[in-house]
Amino acid sequence: MDTHTRNVRNVQVLGIDAGGTMTDTFFVDADGDFVVGKAQSTPQNESIGLLESSEEGLANWNLSLDEALPSLLTGVYSGTAMLNRVVQRKGLKCGLIVNAGMEDFHRMGRAVQSHLGYSYPDRIHLNTHRYDPPLVPKHLTRGVVERTDMQGMSVIPLREDTARAAAADLIKAGVESIVISLLHSYKDPTNERRVRDIVLEAVKESGKAIVVFASADYYPVRKETHRTNTTILEGYAAEPSRQTLMTISDAFKGRGTKFDFRVMATHGGTISWKAKELARTIVSGPIGGVIGAKYLGATLGYKNIACSDIGGTSFDVALITQGELTIKNDPDMARLVLSLPLVAMDSVGAGAGSFVRLDPYTNAIKLGPDSAGYRVGVCWEGGGIETVTVSDCHVVLGYLNPDNFLGGQIKLDRQRAIDAIKTQIADPLHLSVEDAAAGVIELLDSDLRNYLRSMISGKGYGPENFVCFSYGGAGPVHAYGYTEGLGFEDVIVPAWAAGFSAFGCAAADFEYRYDKSLDINLAPDAPAEQRAEAAKVLQNAWAELTKNVLEEFRLNGYDADKVKLQPGYRMQYRGQLNDLEVESPLAVVNEAADWDRLVDAFNDTYARVYAASARSPELGYSVTGAIMRGAVPIPKPKIPKEAEVGRIPPSDASIGTRKFYRKSGWMDAALYKMERLLPGNVVTGPAIIESDATTFVVPDGFETFLDGHRLFHLRQF
Amino acid sequence: MNVDIHANRPVAEDPAQSSDSVIGIVRGGETLKQHRDRLMVATKSTGHYAGLQQLPLRENHPILYNKLFSRLRAGIVNARETAKKIAASPIVEQEGELCFSLYNAAGDCILTSTGIIIHVGTMGAAIKYMIENGWEENPGVAPGDMFCNNDCLIGNVHPCDVHTIVPIFWEGSLIGWVGGVTHVIDTGSVGPGSMSTGQVQRFGDGYSITCRKVGTNDTLSRDWLHESQRMVRTTRYWMLDERTRIAGCHMIRKLVEDVIAEDGIENYWKFAYESVEHGRQGLQARIKAMTVPGKYRQVGFVDVPYNHEDVRVPDYAKVDTIMHAPSEITIRADATWRLDFEGSSRWGWHTYNAHQVSFTSGIWVMMTQSLIPTELINDGAAYGTEFRLPKGTWMNPDDRRVAFSYSWHFLVSAWTALWRGLSRSYVGRGYLEEVNAGNANTSNWLQGGGFNQYDEIHAVNSFETAAVGTGACAMKDGLDHAAAIWNPEGDMGDMEIWELAEPLIYLGRQVKTNSGGYGKYRGGCGFESLRMVWNANDWTMYFMGNGHVTSDWGLMGGYPSASGYRFAAHNTNLKALIAEGKPIPLGGDDDPENPTYDALLPGAVIKRDKQAITTEEMFADYDLYLNYLRGGPGFGDPLDREPRRVAEDLNGRYVLPRFVERMYGVIASQDAEGTWIVDEAATKAKRLEIRKERIAKAQPTREWMKAERGRILRKDAATQVQQMFASSFKLGPRFEAEFRAFWDLPADWTMLEDDLEIPSYGAKHHMDISELPDVHVVQFVEE
């Protein structure tokens, strides 16, 4: 974070990460300097917390809101309000229309939803499984007589009287929104859209303000539970968010901004709060960091990046390969299966606050999956925690400064941690307290390292092709541990690690993405005319999606010629159930040779992700989906670039030493104040670099170099 | 003192180490057989796996041990998640019917993924069969080899579970094995579908592969590829399933190689044996913590209604019989235990027999859901349990002709009793949260085949069964449409995916009202799918499930779930009814005793009865088939159920209104909106009245027993009940003696199959697989 105060600043970009408890703001000026603001969240009216956080941040630059906001060019919001609304089941009263006879399918859920997100032991522990209540209850669900088959052929024509009856019932029941989802409507949306029009007509006649959503208009992809859940999110949770976002936008406009806020979306771009598909802004915090890493990578020339984020409760990993995010198409969130394109991010329930226990039956060491959260661990008496946490081990081993936790807001008691570790972990394992605590850290590091490794090898790469970015409150504490021995090309800790998600929000593209299911099936020896025909079908789908993308931008005042389009497709071997997303090597496809290029790109990807031996070209190929992404240029934070001043840190950066335990021995670690280190400085371990919001551990055998972009590079000798 | 888990010195330096101076492939120089023999002797003599009375790696380096454990386990789970995406079969990809397990050199499982973990034992049995039958010598075991197995006579559950087994070598020596299994959609059996019913002998079960070497140098042999493809109906699924298994096995082999490179072979080697002993100790610790020592007795039954026109089998198999599985769990004060199935009935001419390994290994699937839900699932639990399965029973057949294709029909019905036994113990210790009244019968199985909507030869095997209702707990209801005993990570899948895989249109999918057992806490309800044949040619389907018998029971006053039935309709005239806009069957068969579908289909041929098992029956487009997935059993007296919960059941359509007063003593009525409201005062009075009626109806046990004894003396029982006891008496002399003593029967009272007027092929003449030349079976249980 910048500490050099200047008289005139041109503040240009604002990133917001509104979490459940804290709201972070991230301001960037024209020189790429940035500042982070923090304030408590105000769920009743989010704009209050946002303005307070902004004030707090800008105060570091001695700027008031009224001075800074008018110069802003853009702002991006990311928050958990929609997710919380879903989790707490506090959405709109939503009605649902499905095929008659299938009225139960939404409330039945998919059984997988009864154990989504569970740990291995709980996944098999049947009595722990449970369903959350359906978003739409049975009494607000109606059926219409209609059936369309998997090929889009009509089996039972729509009986329109049943649609009218359904609409009348739901309107009478006082619903605030109506979602329509018929089987295979992604294939032929005619009947579903007819039902939509009948409902719209009935709504109009009733004079009520009821919003209507047909699944085919939003998420025309196969798997009815995913598609219906997602469309229900639009009707249930997204509409209230639209109001919230408008209020925020207006509150900032009232203080001088001149733009509409954009919102972070699941596909990794940002969209307007006016967007049709607002449900995809349900995404939560960590995604911002991935976008930030992608942006940094694009600016500084890193193509393959492993993004790692450790907070108090979880370790989140995402991969950027060849400069592209990895997208998951049928993800789950809030224990619901969805059909949104979501930046693939894997989480393990292991963070700094994770509880450490011995299994009472096997004496195995268990980390998490639950955690102490803001209550830190036994070392903070005020937290009321009695079970050892990872943070307790940090305190005992000297990783953390007990007097400077969260900038000294909380005083930690090392002796309490020692006593707890002794009785709960060390004595039962016949280890010393230090060795037990170091063992826990080693185990955590090893778990995270395995996790990183398996994610990268799952994509068909090795760590040596990747740069690892480490951020989040506890990322820099463990960066050495979970990267040790993996052989990453580089390990980078941004000096603004704790505010990295908000930074990422500010760096996101203004991008819309539309998807459509397709069923193009070709034998391996398909003649040229069939291949050309297949290419044309894909091209037509791209044309249709392009229209949607351009329409979204038009709503926001961008002409078509400003939009950069990138087509993609989903392909699989014929008969498989899982496809792979491939970015099209061609902008337009029309001929047999074009089709062959698409096939080659797919085969390359497949061999990388699974195994060359798993390729099955003899089955032929299916294209299951078309994708169109469109983006417009948008102001983004400048990455700082300062001159390097020399290897030796300035004397005021050094703040003493602390006892530090690692690999069966105590040593003296040199302490540094992160903000006072200068570009070019090299710090050799054992050393600990502290700032208010994070601690960067550089153990013996490691050194770190701070470059002109305020990025620390961690190296092992 | 600790017994070494590998030969101390290389054989070359110490010829005395090996009796016949053969240099084996196992690390340290032993042959596979020598290695396993030594471990088994050490296990037997010490009571600790491999003689490991201490666990040096775990005790001296707990952090390293834990690191190895979590890295290997996470890697195996990850391999399953990645590999399953290669498959085309929704059974594998959507239902997760696959599993990968890692074994030590002796074929004992170290760690496993989630999924169908019954195969922890079955793949281990296949490895042990190779070890005991000289595979090392011929056909040889070398790096890059691949073996395929689905042989039920050496331990597999049923032929559709196909194993791929890959040896793992380090520096030229064998250090372990990895196995992968998928449930394939067709095995080329008599009828299409993976668990067909028409055959009565193993030869009709389809393609049977005995630990065959199918590839070398990580490449499948062409003769294997050509042969295996033509042995099954669904070639593409078969092929991609095999690639799924191979990819997963190779990922895990790589994982092991990486781990060894990092942490050293010596540490890995120790881990590979210590973890099994650790698993054994873990089970013992859980038994100690959760149960009360003593004997727990329970029993399971299920019907085989083969004397019916829609069951097309040979005459000698065309009999109605009942599976009988009494069980006795003995928990000793030192927390060791024994499971004895004395009194079980004989194997039969149907496809529901089970091998001793699938029976015992499968029990762990059930135990891991309640007794040991831990990450440490391996063969340690098997070594920590004594089993006794009398030879000749359905769970340990003594004839090499027996068929296995749907052994689960009997397995799930026998195991549901074990939940009750353990749950009584949990109640005794106050672990109410762990109580489960038992697993549902995991049926119906919708199966069949013909030409599908793509005009290809096809077989279908709906796995909606993976989401039946679960048993009630002692503090909450069972979960509706949620899981199956063979895979707790249940899922019914999306209709749009099943419609891709099957030429069957959904006309309904809804909660099956009244299917969960009544109770203070009710069993979870199942669900039902109404399917219409669409775009199929030369199509057949059949039913498979319990009908006349409720295979699960309630617990402590709770009721069993509803039993099964079938509904199918032919010549429906639906095409015209649809065109004319007339009412048609849509949604569920709400109340089968007061059906609504039937009247909408004038002139149709309707099959609606308790015949819930049939063989291939012809179906044409517009015919209907109801797939009814069962509910789970209840816990506690229904009269103790909170009336407001009954109202919720009514409003959620989990119970039929006509049963509410009789079963729950609840008086409720609907308001103007149709919402059910309980009349509290009337309910209180009604419940009092029912309790009085119960007392009035009650009689002293002695009197009841006197009457029952009379019935036994008169043999006043259906033929199938008599046959069941006759076969149990013959195979279980102790069971018969106890039965005679309990009922005080005279010596001249006998119950013999010969006295019954039904065929009893197999009762006297049988020939075991062990009688074949050069076959060494591996014995896993006491007989």
Boltz contact constraints between the chains, C-beta under 6 A:
constraints:
  - contact:
      token1: [A, 100]
      token2: [B, 586]
      max_distance: 6.0
  - contact:
      token1: [A, 101]
      token2: [B, 507]
      max_distance: 6.0
  - contact:
      token1: [A, 101]
      token2: [B, 508]
      max_distance: 6.0
  - contact:
      token1: [A, 101]
      token2: [B, 586]
      max_distance: 6.0
  - contact:
      token1: [A, 101]
      token2: [B, 587]
      max_distance: 6.0
  - contact:
      token1: [A, 102]
      token2: [B, 509]
      max_distance: 6.0
  - contact:
      token1: [A, 104]
      token2: [B, 510]
      max_distance: 6.0
  - contact:
      token1: [A, 104]
      token2: [B, 511]
      max_distance: 6.0
  - contact:
      token1: [A, 105]
      token2: [B, 509]
      max_distance: 6.0
  - contact:
      token1: [A, 108]
      token2: [B, 481]
      max_distance: 6.0
  - contact:
      token1: [A, 110]
      token2: [B, 491]
      max_distance: 6.0
  - contact:
      token1: [A, 111]
      token2: [B, 467]
      max_distance: 6.0
  - contact:
      token1: [A, 111]
      token2: [B, 482]
      max_distance: 6.0
  - contact:
      token1: [A, 111]
      token2: [B, 490]
      max_distance: 6.0
  - contact:
      token1: [A, 111]
      token2: [B, 491]
      max_distance: 6.0
  - contact:
      token1: [A, 111]
      token2: [B, 492]
      max_distance: 6.0
  - contact:
      token1: [A, 112]
      token2: [B, 491]
      max_distance: 6.0
  - contact:
      token1: [A, 114]
      token2: [B, 482]
      max_distance: 6.0
  - contact:
      token1: [A, 115]
      token2: [B, 489]
      max_distance: 6.0
  - contact:
      token1: [A, 120]
      token2: [B, 375]
      max_distance: 6.0
  - contact:
      token1: [A, 121]
      token2: [B, 373]
      max_distance: 6.0
  - contact:
      token1: [A, 121]
      token2: [B, 374]
      max_distance: 6.0
  - contact:
      token1: [A, 121]
      token2: [B, 375]
      max_distance: 6.0
  - contact:
      token1: [A, 123]
      token2: [B, 114]
      max_distance: 6.0
  - contact:
      token1: [A, 123]
      token2: [B, 489]
      max_distance: 6.0
  - contact:
      token1: [A, 124]
      token2: [B, 368]
      max_distance: 6.0
  - contact:
      token1: [A, 124]
      token2: [B, 369]
      max_distance: 6.0
  - contact:
      token1: [A, 124]
      token2: [B, 373]
      max_distance: 6.0
  - contact:
      token1: [A, 124]
      token2: [B, 488]
      max_distance: 6.0
  - contact:
      token1: [A, 125]
      token2: [B, 373]
      max_distance: 6.0
  - contact:
      token1: [A, 126]
      token2: [B, 369]
      max_distance: 6.0
  - contact:
      token1: [A, 126]
      token2: [B, 483]
      max_distance: 6.0
  - contact:
      token1: [A, 126]
      token2: [B, 488]
      max_distance: 6.0
  - contact:
      token1: [A, 127]
      token2: [B, 473]
      max_distance: 6.0
  - contact:
      token1: [A, 129]
      token2: [B, 479]
      max_distance: 6.0
  - contact:
      token1: [A, 147]
      token2: [B, 505]
      max_distance: 6.0
  - contact:
      token1: [A, 150]
      token2: [B, 499]
      max_distance: 6.0
  - contact:
      token1: [A, 150]
      token2: [B, 500]
      max_distance: 6.0
  - contact:
      token1: [A, 155]
      token2: [B, 505]
      max_distance: 6.0
  - contact:
      token1: [A, 156]
      token2: [B, 578]
      max_distance: 6.0
  - contact:
      token1: [A, 222]
      token2: [B, 496]
      max_distance: 6.0
  - contact:
      token1: [A, 223]
      token2: [B, 494]
      max_distance: 6.0
  - contact:
      token1: [A, 223]
      token2: [B, 496]
      max_distance: 6.0
  - contact:
      token1: [A, 224]
      token2: [B, 494]
      max_distance: 6.0
  - contact:
      token1: [A, 224]
      token2: [B, 496]
      max_distance: 6.0
  - contact:
      token1: [A, 225]
      token2: [B, 494]
      max_distance: 6.0
  - contact:
      token1: [A, 361]
      token2: [B, 282]
      max_distance: 6.0
  - contact:
      token1: [A, 361]
      token2: [B, 285]
      max_distance: 6.0
  - contact:
      token1: [A, 361]
      token2: [B, 286]
      max_distance: 6.0
  - contact:
      token1: [A, 362]
      token2: [B, 282]
      max_distance: 6.0
  - contact:
      token1: [A, 362]
      token2: [B, 376]
      max_distance: 6.0
  - contact:
      token1: [A, 365]
      token2: [B, 66]
      max_distance: 6.0
  - contact:
      token1: [A, 429]
      token2: [B, 62]
      max_distance: 6.0
  - contact:
      token1: [A, 439]
      token2: [B, 63]
      max_distance: 6.0
  - contact:
      token1: [A, 442]
      token2: [B, 63]
      max_distance: 6.0
  - contact:
      token1: [A, 443]
      token2: [B, 63]
      max_distance: 6.0
  - contact:
      token1: [A, 443]
      token2: [B, 66]
      max_distance: 6.0
  - contact:
      token1: [A, 443]
      token2: [B, 67]
      max_distance: 6.0
  - contact:
      token1: [A, 446]
      token2: [B, 67]
      max_distance: 6.0
  - contact:
      token1: [A, 447]
      token2: [B, 70]
      max_distance: 6.0
  - contact:
      token1: [A, 450]
      token2: [B, 71]
      max_distance: 6.0
  - contact:
      token1: [A, 450]
      token2: [B, 74]
      max_distance: 6.0
  - contact:
      token1: [A, 454]
      token2: [B, 78]
      max_distance: 6.0
  - contact:
      token1: [A, 458]
      token2: [B, 82]
      max_distance: 6.0
  - contact:
      token1: [A, 575]
      token2: [B, 88]
      max_distance: 6.0
  - contact:
      token1: [A, 575]
      token2: [B, 236]
      max_distance: 6.0
  - contact:
      token1: [A, 576]
      token2: [B, 88]
      max_distance: 6.0
  - contact:
      token1: [A, 577]
      token2: [B, 93]
      max_distance: 6.0
  - contact:
      token1: [A, 578]
      token2: [B, 85]
      max_distance: 6.0
  - contact:
      token1: [A, 610]
      token2: [B, 86]
      max_distance: 6.0
  - contact:
      token1: [A, 610]
      token2: [B, 247]
      max_distance: 6.0
  - contact:
      token1: [A, 611]
      token2: [B, 247]
      max_distance: 6.0
  - contact:
      token1: [A, 614]
      token2: [B, 86]
      max_distance: 6.0
  - contact:
      token1: [A, 614]
      token2: [B, 243]
      max_distance: 6.0
  - contact:
      token1: [A, 614]
      token2: [B, 247]
      max_distance: 6.0
